Amino acid sequence: MMTVLQARASDARGTVSALSNAAMYAGTTLGAALAGPLLAALPGFTGPAALAIAAYLVSLTVYAAAGALST
């Protein structure tokens, strides 16, 4: 994915890389902040698993809407 992003913005490759990494770590932080209480409140890993599935479906929808999944 990083290669695709950098290929689309050849003059700002460093900026694209930095923004991509910042978004990745922000997502990791947000996911952990949401999954912690779910893990404590629900039995087993059902809460974090449901969160992961929901996040995957949201990201898949965003990629599809942006045309990133077309060949």
Buried (B, 14 or more C-beta within 10 A) or exposed (E): EEEEBBEEEEEEBEEBBEEBEEEEEEEEEEBEEBBEEBBEEEEEEEBBEEBEEEBEEEEEEEEEEEEEEEE
